[in-house]
Amino acid sequence: LESHKADVRMVNWHDSGLPHASTIRLAKIATIDAELVDKPLGTLGRQDFLAVKKIMRTQMAFWL
């Protein structure tokens, strides 16, 4: 899989409850209605959250 500058490879994917190593693709964010969610896939740990936050600030700086 080709990496993008807005991709964040999860460091603590296993502790987050995910079955496989995962990458957060900030260039492909989508939303769905909460009623369509049967159960969460996992949670985002602090270290991974901070990495996502840093990339989002960089990628969306042009909006500010």
Secondary structure by P-SEA (a helix, b strand, c coil): cccccccccccccccccccccccccccccccccccccccccccccaaaaaaaaaaaaaaacccc
